[in-house]
Amino acid sequence: MRKGAVGIFLALMFVLLLTFFLKQEDYRDRIEHFAELEITLAKIRQQFQLHHLSYGRFPRSNQEAELPAPEQLVAGSLDGLVVMEDQRLMLQLKLVDAEPATIFLTPEMNSADQFLWHCRSPDLPKELRDNLFGGCKLTREYLSLASASALQWKPKAVAKPVAVKTVERAADPPPQPAPDCTVAASSRQVLLHDNGLGIWDLSGQPRRSGFLPYDVKRADAFYTQIGDTLFVARDNTIAYADLRSATPQLQNTALWTKAGTRLYGIGKRLVWITDDQNLFVGDICQLPALRIIHTMTLDLGRREKIVRMDVVDDLVYMLSRHESDWGNSSELNIYRMKDNGTLLHRFHFRFDGLANSMQLAEPWLLVANGREGVTFYERTLDQRWMQAQKLTAVDFAMDVLLQDAVLWVADGQSGLLRFERKQPTDPWQRSAQQLLPFPAFHLRPVAGGLLVSSATQHAWFDPVSGQLQLLEPPAAGP
């Protein structure tokens, strides 16, 4: 009797162990069956990131995501995939020893520019829901592959032209020529002095060609230059002057703006930003009319300040810094400017330190970070920047310029620093220092040398001969 009970017990234990191992083996088979799915989704994730970087949103159809038709995406456990108009992915799966399942993936690019999938499924087994995509939540939504395919974004059909009966009428007057809006590079440069704005010819040896007396109340982007036209924010309007004139005079445009407005020249467009962070893009083709062609509100903090705005081709680079009691940080926002002046946000990059200036020299991004020196960031394959090297400042790194394999740093009271390296892979080493009678804040390449400036003092420096010429305003009016 006892032997029979023991035998029954052992038989039950054997059946239970066998069932357990079979379930574990089945679970491993299911997980291995999803390996190809993860590889496929990694490729799709890369396509989604590139599309978001280019257009500021995720794709809305298989065609926009550069994927085959939904029923043709079959690999491993994947039995079909659809990119729907709401930017979600619907996956139809074949499971081992189970009914087919459906997964909905919602893409997200969070505030730290990290790409995430949010997973939901109405019929995925619980053990797979808990292990896929960091947890796949249960949903009651269900769509077939055909229904989801019908929900893809489709471009609007172009209406066929309607035949219109022609009517004889008098000939139109000859068209008026469009205003000349070409902006050529100018040899004249406007420099801020203590008692006004100096106009300098920097095509060779620097020569002052004009002077505009002006009561300078602030030095923070109150003027800018586009070609041979000077723009100044004064009182509650924007004034302009033609630098080609023998005696340039400021004239008001027909545009009203707020006090404290900052001006920036972006290609052939004038950009102005008010204290409440409203940005305007203006067309300067028909002065004194200044036509607003685009407006937007910048997402800047109360203590965040724009320190530089540059344009490369059709990309606008906006560098800002944020001072707080908890820490100092800076941000680089990149916008694409369309032909009509519209700005589309493409990229956001945050880094530590209080940035004063930057230079984009592909594949490098050089940032002057004050007491922290100059930081080199190298562009990575996913279009971000990774810190590659750091140069220590002698005083306070205010500006940086990489030109002809030589690195120049405006280092505050320490003047102009020169860095060189023997090989492209070698670290930068300081090779020379040029002291100035004023702190070095800004650098600008000009014909035959460099223009080094503080807020209101300037000097032309010839790196070959070492000649330094101070650019001083007249003692009185012109």
Residue, then its C-alpha position, 0 to 999 in steps of 0.5 A: m500500500r505504501k509503495g503504491a502511494v509513493g509511486i503515485f506521488l512520484a508519477l505526479m511529481f514527474v508530470l508536474l516537472l514535465t509540464f513546467f519544463l515544457k512551459q519554460e521551453d515554450y516561453r523561450d521559443r516565443i521569446e526567441h521568435f521575437a528576435e527578428l521582430e526586435i531587429t526589424l523594429a530597430k530599423i524602423r526606429q531609425q527611420f522614425q528618428l531621421h524623419h522626426l529630425s528632418y520634418g519635426r514629426f513622425p511619419r504617417s504612412n508606410q510610404e512616408a516611413e519608406l517601408p513596404a506595403p503593410e502585407q509585405l512586411v513579414a519576418g519571423s513573428l511579424d505578419g504585417l505592419v502599418v504606419m497610421e495617420d496618427q503616427r502609431l504603428m500597428l503590428q500583426l503577430k504570429l505566435v507559437d501555439a497561440e492565436p495571432a496578436t495585435i500590438f499598437l506602438t506609439p512613438e515619442m521624442n521626450s524633452a531630453d530628445q530620447f526616443l520611446w515606444h509606448c506599447r498597447s495590445p488587446d490580445l497579447p499573452k500576459e507573459l509577453r506583455d510584461n517583457l516586450f517594450g518594458g511593459c505592454k499595457l492592455t487595451r480594448e482597441y482592435l483593428s484588422l490589418a486591412s482596417a489599419s491600412a485604410l487609416q494611413w495618411k494619403p496626399k490630397a488629390v490634385a483637382k483637375p482643371v476646369a475648362v473655362k471659356t475664354v473672353e476677349r479683353a484688353a491686354d494687361p499692362p506690362p508687369q512691374p519688375a520685382p524689387d531687387c532683393t539680392v544681398a551681397a557681402s559688404s566690405r563696410q562693417v558697422l562697429l559700436h563705439d562709446n559715442g556712436l556707430g562707426i562705418w569701417d572699410l575692412s577690405g584691406q588696411p582698415r579705414r573709417s568711411g563714416f560715422l553715425p553719432y548715437d546715444v548708446k544706452r545698451a550694447d545688447a543686439f540693438y543694431t545689425q547689418i544686412g549687406d549695405t543696410l544698417f538696422v537700429a532698434r531705437d525708441n519704439t521703432i526700427a530705423y535703417a540707413d544705407l551704408r553706401s551713402a556718403t553721409p548715412q542717415l537713420q530713417n524710421t521704418a513703418l513698423w512699431t515695436k517694443a522697447g528692448t527689442r533685439l535685432y539679428g540679420i539672418g541672410k536677407r531677412l531681418v529677425w527681431i525678438t521682443d523682451d517677452q520672447n516673441l520672434f518676428v521675421g521681416d522682409i526688407c525688400q521694400l524699405p521703408a516698409l518692413r513686412i512681417i512674414h513669420t511670427m512665433t513665440l520662443d520657448l525660453g525661460r525667464r532668465e534665459k538669454i540668447v547670446r548668438m544667432d548664426v545661419v548656415d545655408d538654410l539652417v539657423y543656429m540659436l545659442s542661449r544660456h540659462e543662469s540659475d541658483w541650481g546650476n548653469s546650462s546652455e542650449l542650442n536650437i536649430y531651425r530650418m528657414k524656408d524660402n518664405g521666411t518660416l522657421l521650422h524647429r529641427f534640433h535641440f541640444r542642451f549642455d553644461g556651462l554658460a556659453n558666450s559664443m560658438q562656431l560650427a565647423e563640421p563635424w565640430l561644434l566649438v563653444a566658448n564657455g567662460r571660465e570653463g574654457v573652450t569645449f569641442y563637440e563632435r557630431t555623432l551618427d544620430q546627429r547629436w554632439m559628443q564632447a571630444q576635447k576641452l581647452t582651459a581658459v587663461d581668463f574667460a573664454m568669450d569667443v572662438l574661431l577656427q580658421d586655416a587650421v589655427l584656433w583663435v580664442a578671445d580670452g577676456q583680459s588675457g587678450l587673443l590666444r592662438f592654438e595649433r596642432k601638428q596633426p589632425t589627431d593631436p590635441w590643440q596646444r597654445s602657441a601664442q598670445q596677443l595682449l590688447p588694451f581692452p578685454a577681448f570679447h568677440l572675434r570676426p575674420v576680415a580681409g588680411g586678419l582678424l577683428v577683435s572687439s570688446a563691447t565698444q573697442h576694436a582692433w585689427f590684427d594681422p596674424v602674419s606680421g603681428q601688426l595691431q591697429l586700434l580702430e578708434p572713433p572720431a573725437a567729435g562728430p564726423 
